[in-house]
Amino acid sequence: MRPHEAGDCLFDRSFEALDAVFAHADGFFAANDVDSQTSFALKLAIEEIFTNFVKYNPNGRDGISVGLQLDGGVIVVNLIDPDSAEFDVTEFDKVDTTSALDQRVAGGLGIYLVKKMVDDVKYHHSDRTSTVVLTKKMGR
Amino acid sequence: MLDIQFESDDRLTLAGRFDASQADHAMQVFNTLDSSCTVDFDGLDYISSAGLGVLLKTQKRLGESGDSLTLVNLNNHIRDVFVYAGFDAVFSIE
């Protein structure tokens, strides 16, 4: 495997898999001297998408794959659920960040943060496979 | 992994990573708080929406009796997350 790629790895469909997911991402970031701001943002985005796949499709067959690659200073992350109905998790970003404490809810915050932290988020569904592609330029 | 330690009755420290896999355990710990508390983030490297949710639920519960959480020693990345989420308006952050 070339150092600027961390090929697709398959992870259990559970929150407990996050340790391994983070280790996979951290290995890629270290090998490519990715700055802490970029790595923090991408780890948060990866967790939010991964846990949404788990939350909204807990009974899907097989695991969820995560792959990272660096191309010309831009990091591209692919998260793939290979057994899912069409369900665009990236749409769940309606959150009020200005209301008073007693009216705040945590729901929807994750995807809202993803869209704040990365440059682009795309969802695609085909043949029962959901793919979310995250893109972020390093150092921004 | 997330480490939560009580330094005293009104001060606890967080260290490690506050992610979705740690939220249930953290919620149990925060549910033991029954008055205002300072939460020291000095050893915390990372937080996601799952961690923010635990803090928000605790802040709302404590607020019903006039108490609150005060958050200290947030690193810059975590502080950015709080600002993006608008949580800098619902928590006292020092």
Interface residues (C-beta under 8 A of the other chain):
Chain A: F15 E16 L18 D19 F22 S36 Q37 F40 A41 K43 L44 E47 E48 T51 D96 T97 T98 A100 L101 D102 R104 V105 A106 L109 G110 Y112 L113 K116 M117
Chain B: M1 R17 D19 A20 S21 Y46 S48 S49 A50 L52 G53 L56 K57 Q59 K60 G63 H77 V81 Y84 A85 G86 A89 V90
